[in-house]
Amino acid sequence: MIGQRMFTKSLTNASLTIDSAEGITQVSILCTTSVAGTVLGTGVIGGTSSGALNIAENTSLTLGASSGFPITGLTINAPSGCILEITGSLG
């Protein structure tokens, strides 16, 4: 197959976990509401664990692996009242 497959989702009152099995190499998240969403990784750097990042209204975040390897251990959370628009590039 020639071309790039894309994932698209409006997430509200739910969580989405991305693991390497999904094959997502880049993900972009946009918050469209006044209620913030969060993104949490599982990586540890120098003994410091990852912490949740808030994504506020009209704020976007793009994460990707420059190596081309899939993203793993990333949880995106949209609490009640929050809408996160998510796009992802698959393998």
C-alpha positions in Angstrom: 0.0 0.0 0.0 1.3 3.4 -0.9 0.5 6.3 1.3 0.2 7.1 5.0 -2.7 5.7 7.0 -4.2 8.2 9.5 -6.1 7.8 12.8 -8.7 10.4 13.7 -10.9 10.6 16.8 -12.9 13.1 18.9 -12.3 12.0 22.5 -14.6 13.0 25.3 -15.2 11.5 28.8 -12.7 8.7 27.9 -9.1 7.7 27.7 -7.0 6.4 24.9 -3.7 4.5 25.4 -1.2 4.2 22.6 1.2 1.3 22.6 3.7 0.2 20.0 1.3 -2.5 18.6 -0.9 0.3 17.1 2.1 1.4 15.0 1.5 5.2 15.6 4.6 7.2 14.8 3.2 10.7 15.4 0.1 12.0 17.3 -1.4 15.5 17.5 -3.9 16.5 20.1 -6.0 19.7 20.2 -8.3 20.7 23.1 -11.4 22.5 21.9 -13.1 23.1 25.3 -12.5 25.1 28.4 -12.0 21.8 30.3 -8.4 20.6 29.9 -7.3 17.1 28.9 -4.1 15.4 29.9 -1.3 13.4 28.3 0.9 11.0 30.3 3.9 9.1 29.2 5.6 6.2 30.9 9.2 7.1 30.2 11.8 7.7 33.0 14.7 10.0 32.5 17.5 10.1 35.1 15.3 8.4 37.7 12.5 10.9 37.2 9.1 9.5 36.2 6.9 11.1 33.6 4.1 13.4 34.9 0.8 14.4 33.2 0.8 17.4 30.9 -2.3 19.5 30.7 -3.7 20.5 27.3 -5.8 23.6 27.8 -8.4 25.1 25.5 -7.1 26.0 22.0 -3.8 24.4 22.8 -2.3 21.6 20.7 0.5 19.1 21.3 2.3 17.0 18.8 4.5 14.0 19.8 6.5 11.8 17.5 9.3 9.4 17.2 11.9 10.8 14.8 13.4 7.3 14.5 10.2 6.1 12.8 9.6 3.6 15.6 6.1 3.6 17.0 5.1 5.5 20.1 4.5 3.4 23.2 3.2 3.9 26.7 1.2 7.2 26.1 -2.2 7.8 27.7 -4.5 10.6 26.5 -7.3 11.5 28.9 -10.4 13.7 28.1 -12.4 14.1 31.3 -16.1 14.9 31.3 -16.7 18.2 29.5 -13.4 18.0 27.6 -13.1 17.4 23.9 -9.7 16.4 22.4 -9.3 16.2 18.7 -6.7 13.5 17.9 -4.9 12.6 14.7 -2.2 10.0 14.3 0.1 8.7 11.6 0.3 5.0 11.4 3.6 3.3 10.4 
